[in-house]
Amino acid sequence: AAPSAPKFPTGSSGRNPAAPTRPPRSARSPRDARSDASPASHPPTTRLSPPHRMFHSSLARSLWFIVLVIAQALVFNHIHLWGYATPMPYVFVLLILRHGTPRWLYVVVGFVTGLCIDAVSTTPGVAAGALTLTGLCTPGVLQFFAPDDKLEEDFLPGARTMTWSGFLKFAAALSFVTVAGFHLLESFTFFRVVALLLNIGGSFVLTLAFVATFERVRVAFSSAETAAR
């Protein structure tokens, strides 16, 4: 008769001690741990395609346009500090147009925005004229204050791309053009120079303050959206 195969003692669990055993989880290599990880534990990062990003940016700018026109009609038109200073933060619509936008589009956006402001105010044609002038100046001003490494890029002006210092200088220049143009067209005289200067100076300070506040809100929303993705 053929000799029988040798038998090995088994433990209490009935497992053959000579058979290879799987090391405990604590002793396994990081590579083994990664291989056991479920793909669901590492969800893919959601990224918008260029057409979706463009649509998203256009929608955001449209919402800003609506909010600024309504806010000017309901709130800012009723602010007259010391009888002179009235904020005009609707210039923010031109500040957030993408670098590389044609000059004619800046002019059209400024004119349309100004017409909407005139429609909800008692300033027929004044805001339209002031914002048309601002739209004409915007490409050159943006080119002057844009960072050197961004001049060849199609970037979105803001504190995140231009730093706060650069954006505030850009915003201050265009706010001054808007405010000065508005009050010069409204008064249409240089006989009351002191009152004109007070109107321009006070309105400029208030306008820049509100523009900086709106940019702070825009940066906060953009950061929250990036974190959510």
Salt bridges, closest charged atoms under 4 A:
ASP36 OD2 - ARG22 NH2 3.45
ASP36 OD2 - ARG28 NH2 2.73
GLU153 OE1 - LYS150 NZ 3.68
GLU186 OE1 - HIS183 ND1 3.67
GLU215 OE1 - ARG218 NH2 2.87
GLU225 OE2 - HIS56 NE2 2.84
GLU225 OE2 - ARG229 NH2 2.80
